[in-house]
Amino acid sequence: MVDQLVVYTLRGADDEFWIDVAVEGVPAEPIGPFASLDEAQAAFGDLVDMMRATGAQDIRPS
């Protein structure tokens, strides 16, 4: 059962990277900017880990 679908998308180029957030398909406030891809990827990983720690589950395509 899915209570709420939240999608995180990493985007960016050059020296500005963002994490886009959508809740039930509705865009929410993006997270960022980050100065480097490495910094954005680390924040993305931390965000996903935090969500999993609260009981969120990944949806994997079949």
N, C-alpha and C positions, 0 to 999 in steps of 0.2 A: 504494500500500500504506500502510495506517495502522498504525503501531507502537503508538500509545497516543493515545486521545482525551482531550483536556483542554478543559474548557469554563470560560470566565470570564464571570461575569455581574455587571454593575454594578447595585447596588440601594441604596435609601436614601430618606430623607425628612427634612425639617427640617434639622437640623445634624449628622446622622450618616449617613455613606455608607460602604458596604462593597463589596469585590470578592469575590464568592463563587467558589469553585474546586471543580470536580468532576473527578475522574480516573476514566475508564471508568465514569461514572455514579455514583461513590461520592463524597459530599461530603468535602472536605478542609477544613483550617483556613481561615476567611475572612481576607482582608487588610483591615486598617483598624482602627479607624474613621478616616475622613477628615472634616475639619471643614466642607468645602464640596463642592458638586458639581464645581466647576472643579478642585479638588485631586484628587478621585477620578477624574475623566476624564483628567487628566494622568498619574496613576499607571497607569490602565488602558492608555492609549496607550503608555507606557514599557514596561509588561509585555508587551504584544503585540509591540512592536518588538524587545524582547529575545528573545522566543521565535522570531520570524521570523529573527533574526540567527543563531540556533543551528541553523537548517535546518527549523524547523517550518513547516508550510504551512496555510493557511486551507482549510477545507472549505466549499465553496459549494453550496447546494442547487441541484439542476438543475430 
